[in-house]
Amino acid sequence: MKIVTISADELREIIREEIKNAGNLVKDSITSLEYLNVTQLSKYIHLSVPAIYQRVADDSIPHNRIGSRIIFERSDIDKWIKSKNSSPPS
């Protein structure tokens, strides 16, 4: 075993990079899924969980129910986002 000495600043930079890499792994794993749950969707579209539940209640976001579970087809969400971005502001 080899012991390496690093400064506090170097350690902070290493930690920052690892956190950034971990975040990218989560995003990559979410974008490879065909169906998302509420938590995954929240991370995918950067919208809070309560805001997603509100849109489900309003039926303003494409979703499906399997029993009490709410799931979102990622391709439907992508289309929904594009339609929202192409709509003229009201």
ABEGO torsion letter per residue (X at the ends): XBBBBBBAAAAAAAAAAAAAAAAAAAAAAAAABABBBAAAAAAAAGBBAAAAAAAAAAGABBBBBBEABBBBBAAAAAAAAAAAAABBBX
